[in-house]
Amino acid sequence: MIAVTALQKRYGSRTVLSGVHAEFPTGRLTSLIGPNGAGKSTLLMLVARLLEPTQGTILMDGADIAHIPIGDYARRVATLRQRPDFNLRLTVEELVSFGRFPYSRGRLAAADRRAVDEAIAFLSLEPLRKALIDELSGGQRQMAFLAMTIAQETGCLLLDEPLNNLDMKHAVQIMQALRMLCDTLGRTVIAVIHDINFAANYSDHIVAMKDGAVHSAGPVPAVVTEGGLRDLYDLNFEILQRQRGCLCNYFTPQGET
């Protein structure tokens, strides 16, 4: 369990997060949702230890993460940032091997190669193993970066907008892979998701952010309500329940013309 308490982040006089309390259950997929500028990515980067909080605490299994040696933390938490940028001409296999750095320090052993192979196989990237990253489509490249994160073999993965700029097919593939990580491997996944329908249909838990604070949090049915989403996004919503999930309609909700 990851828990944040009274978390605050300021840049000079500008407050980005204020009084944030939230929990992220172990072995579950939690989506961070909310409008732009709500503080979702900032919260994720604080949990990743890529930013320092102005005040407040972040606990992992009851231990303050600030007191966990950074090398140990890298073996417990893997982070995929919003716009990963590698300017080197790397193959998919070489990129995925970077996920083993907390263990190998660049000198791959048999266990590291096994982890790379398993991550590539998990996302069905074997046909692209020797392909150059800068020659892949955006969706293929995102899958390769996710494989790198999986190869780190951490109990927790933090993903900042993993669906950014993806077409529908690749977005579905990413979300299905995240579900499998939780369901078959017991990983904890926390992801910033802008598409409310992906969040509603693939998540176990949702933390909704607005104006630098937690607007609502809990299991999907508790957060994904017409009234709650209307207040969160300042839009009218109609939630259509279907046997295989729900549709959060904000284009032409019932009652609007």
For each residue, the residues with C-beta under 8 A, 3 or more apart:
1: 23 24 25 26 59 60 61
2: 23 24 47 58 59 60 156 188 190
3: 22 23 24 58 59
4: 7 20 21 22 23 43 46 47 56 57 58 59
5: 21 56 57 58 59
6: 19 20 21 55 56 57
7: 4 17 19 20 21 43 46 53 55 56 57 58
8: 15 17 18 19 20 53 54 55 56
9: 15 16 17 39 42 46 51 53 54
10: 13 14 15 16 54
11: 14 16
12:
13: 10
14: 10 11
15: 8 9 10 18 212
16: 9 10 11 39 42 212
17: 7 8 9 20 39 42 43 46 53 212 213
18: 8 15 212 213
19: 6 7 8 213
20: 4 6 7 8 17 39 43 56 212 213 214
21: 4 5 6 7 214
22: 3 4 43 207 214 217
23: 1 2 3 4 217
24: 1 2 3 28 30 47 188 190 205 207
25: 1 28 30 188 204 205
26: 1 61 155 188
27: 182 186 187 188
28: 24 25 182 188 189 204 205
29: 178 179 181 182 189 191 202 203 204 205
30: 24 25 188 189 190 191 203 204 205 206 207
31: 191 192 193 198 199 202 203 205 206 207
32: 40 43 44 190 191 192 193 206 207 208 209
33: 40 193 194 196 199 206 207 208 209 223 232
34: 38 39 40 208 209 210 215 232 233
35: 38 210 232 233 234
36:
37:
38: 34 35 209 210 211 212 215
39: 9 16 17 20 34 42 43 209 211 212 213
40: 32 33 34 43 44 192 209
41: 44 45 82 160 161 192
42: 9 16 17 39 45 46 51
43: 4 7 17 20 22 32 39 40 46 47 209
44: 32 40 41 47 48 79 158 160 190 192
45: 41 42 48 50 51 79 160
46: 4 7 9 17 42 43 49 50 51 52 53 58
47: 2 4 24 43 44 58 65 77 158 190
48: 44 45 51 77 79 158
49: 46 65 70 73 77
50: 45 46 79 81
51: 9 42 45 46 48
52: 46
53: 7 8 9 17 46 56 57 58
54: 8 9 10
55: 6 7 8
56: 4 5 6 7 8 20 53
57: 4 5 6 7 53 64 66
58: 2 3 4 5 7 46 47 53 64 65 66
59: 1 2 3 4 5 62 63 64 65
60: 1 2 63 65 68 76 77 156
61: 1 26
62: 59
63: 59 60 67 68
64: 57 58 59 67 68
65: 47 49 58 59 60 68 73
66: 57 58
67: 63 64
68: 60 63 64 65 72 73 76
69: 72 73
70: 49 73 74
71: 74 75 102
72: 68 69 75 76
73: 49 65 68 69 70 76 77
74: 70 71 77 78 102 152 154
75: 71 72 102 103 152 153 154
76: 60 68 72 73 154 155 156
77: 47 48 49 60 73 74 154 155 156 157 158
78: 74 99 149 150 152 154 156 157 158
79: 44 45 48 50 149 157 158 159 160
80: 84 145 146 148 149 157 158 159 160 162
81: 50 84 160
82: 41 160 161 164 192
83: 164
84: 80 81 145
85:
86: 90 95 133
87:
88:
89: 132 133 134
90: 86 94 95 132 133
91: 94 95 129 130 131 132 133
92: 95 96 120 125 128 129 130 131 133 136 144 147
93: 96 97 116 120 129 130
94: 90 91 97 98
95: 86 90 91 92 98 133 144 145 147 148
96: 92 93 99 116 119 120 125 144 147 148 151
97: 93 94 100 108 112 116 148 151
98: 94 95 101 148
99: 78 96 115 116 119 147 148 149 150 151 152 153
100: 97 103 104 108 112 115 116 151 152
101: 98 104 105 106
102: 71 74 75 152
103: 75 100 111 112
104: 100 101 107 108 109 112
105: 101
106: 101
107: 104
108: 97 100 104 112 113 116
109: 104 112 113
110: 113 114
111: 103 114 115
112: 97 100 103 104 108 109 115 116
113: 108 109 110 116 117
114: 110 111 117 118
115: 99 100 111 112 118 119 151 153
116: 93 96 97 99 100 108 112 113 119 120 151
117: 113 114 120 121
118: 114 115 121 122 151
119: 96 99 115 116 122 123 147 148 150 151
120: 92 93 96 116 117 123 125 126 129 147
121: 117 118 124 125 126
122: 118 119 147 150 177 180
123: 119 120 143 146 147 150 173 177
124: 121
125: 92 96 120 121 128 129 143 144 147
126: 120 121 129
127:
128: 92 125 131 136 140 144
129: 91 92 93 120 125 126
130: 91 92 93
131: 91 92 128 135 136 140
132: 89 90 91 135 136
133: 86 89 90 91 92 95 136 141 144
134: 89
135: 131 132
136: 92 128 131 132 133 140 141 144
137: 140 141 170
138: 141 142 165 166 170
139: 142 143 166 167 169 170 171 173
140: 128 131 136 137 143 144 170
141: 133 136 137 138 144 145
142: 138 139 145 146 162 166 170 174
143: 123 125 139 140 146 147 170 173 174 177
144: 92 95 96 125 128 133 136 140 141 147 148
145: 80 84 95 141 142 148 149
146: 80 123 142 143 149 150 159 162 174 177
147: 92 95 96 99 119 120 122 123 125 143 144 150 151
148: 80 95 96 97 98 99 119 144 145 151 152
149: 78 79 80 99 145 146 152 157 159
150: 78 99 119 122 123 146 147 153 157 181
151: 96 97 99 100 115 116 118 119 147 148
152: 74 75 78 99 100 102 148 149
153: 75 99 115 150
154: 74 75 76 77 78 157 187
155: 26 76 77 186 187 188
156: 2 60 76 77 78 187 188 189 190
157: 77 78 79 80 149 150 154 178 181 187 188 189 190
158: 44 47 48 77 78 79 80 190 191
159: 79 80 146 149 162 178 189 190 191 192
160: 41 44 45 79 80 81 82 191 192
161: 41 82 164 191 192 193 194
162: 80 142 146 159 174 178 191 192 193
163: 166 171 174 175 193 194 195 198
164: 82 83 161 194
165: 138
166: 138 139 142 163 170 171 174
167: 139 170 171
168: 171 172
169: 139 172 173
170: 137 138 139 140 142 143 166 167 173 174
171: 139 163 166 167 168 174 175 195 198
172: 168 169 175 176
173: 123 139 143 169 170 176 177
174: 142 143 146 162 163 166 170 171 177 178
175: 163 171 172 178 179 198 202
176: 172 173 179 180 202
177: 122 123 143 146 173 174 180 181
178: 29 157 159 162 174 175 181 182 189 191 202
179: 29 175 176 182 183 202
180: 122 176 177 183 184 185
181: 29 150 157 177 178 184 185 187 189
182: 27 28 29 178 179 185 186 187 188 189 204
183: 179 180
184: 180 181
185: 180 181 182
186: 27 155 182
187: 27 154 155 156 157 181 182
188: 2 24 25 26 27 28 30 155 156 157 182
189: 28 29 30 156 157 159 178 181 182
190: 2 24 30 32 44 47 156 157 158 159
191: 29 30 31 32 158 159 160 161 162 178
192: 31 32 40 41 44 82 159 160 161 162
193: 31 32 33 161 162 163 196 198 199 203
194: 33 161 163 164
195: 163 171 198 199
196: 33 193 199 200 224 229 233 248 250
197: 200 201 246 247 248
198: 31 163 171 175 193 195 201 202
199: 31 33 193 195 196 202 203 206 220 224
200: 196 197 203 206 220 224 245 246 248
201: 197 198 245 246
202: 29 31 175 176 178 179 198 199
203: 29 30 31 193 199 200 206 220
204: 25 28 29 30 182 219 220
205: 24 25 28 29 30 31 217 218 219 220
206: 30 31 32 33 199 200 203 216 217 218 219 220 223 224
207: 22 24 30 31 32 33 214 217
208: 32 33 34 214 215 216 217 223 228 232
209: 32 33 34 38 39 40 43 212 213 214 215
210: 34 35 38 213 215 232
211: 38 39
212: 15 16 17 18 20 38 39 209
213: 17 18 19 20 39 209 210
214: 20 21 22 207 208 209 217
215: 34 38 208 209 210 228 231 232
216: 206 208 222 223 228 232
217: 22 23 205 206 207 208 214 223
218: 205 206 222 223
219: 204 205 206 222 223
220: 199 200 203 204 205 206 223 224
221: 224 225
222: 216 218 219 225
223: 33 206 208 216 217 218 219 220 228
224: 196 199 200 206 220 221 228 229 239 246 248
225: 221 222 228 229 239
226: 229 230 237 238 239
227: 230 231
228: 208 215 216 223 224 225 231 232
229: 196 224 225 226 232 233 235 237 239 248 250
230: 226 227 233 234 235 236 237
231: 215 227 228 234
232: 33 34 35 208 210 215 216 228 229
233: 34 35 196 229 230 237 250
234: 35 230 231
235: 229 230 250
236: 230 250 253 255 256
237: 226 229 230 233 248 249 250 253
238: 226 248 249 250 253 254
239: 224 225 226 229 246 247 248 249
240: 246 247 249
241: 246
242: 245 246 247
243:
244:
245: 200 201 242
246: 197 200 201 224 239 240 241 242
247: 197 239 240 242
248: 196 197 200 224 229 237 238 239
249: 237 238 239 240 252 253
250: 196 229 233 235 236 237 238 253
251:
252: 249 256
253: 236 237 238 249 250 256
254: 238
255: 236
256: 236 252 253
257:
